[in-house]
Amino acid sequence: MWLADLISGLAVLTLGVGIVYFSTDLTYMSEYGPGPGFLPLYLGLGLIACGIAVAVKILKKPERAEKFFKPRTILNVYALIIIAVTFVLFPVFGFSIGLGLYVGATMRAIGKHRWLTCGLTAAVTAVCIHFVFGHWLDIPLPTGIVGGWIGW
């Protein structure tokens, strides 16, 4: 975990530097108070401080011969992969079906539920999202190619 913790601390540090850099393009103060660059600047500085603190803490650890990933960490990697695939497939499946598939895939990969349970939950999730947001709240959701075929 030592190397994984160090990489994550440096990633947070890099993210903070990027946020601070891009927040300088926004105005810090406006006519009525803090401008659009105010919050990102301080959030970026906070991320930089957290990234430095994690990196320094990890570099001070004497034991460095640990596994890169612990068994539970691999489940988080699965979740991140499922999220990335879901976002890539949103243009194909649309929001409702894509989120339903995300729920089913996450249940199967992380929770180790049966295929039938995952499939039913995915279908119910997709239908509920479609009707709650699309009809009751009248919020237009991206339908995608498959959603357009079935009339969503």
Secondary structure, 3 states (H helix, E strand, C coil): CHHHHHHHHHHHHHHHHHHHHHHCCCCCEECCEECCCHHHHHHHHHHHHHHHHHHHHHHCCCCCCCCCCCHHHHHHHHHHHHHHHHHHHHHHHHHHHHHHHHHHHHHHHHHCCCHHHHHHHHHHHHHHHHHHHHHHCCCCCCCHHHHHHCCC
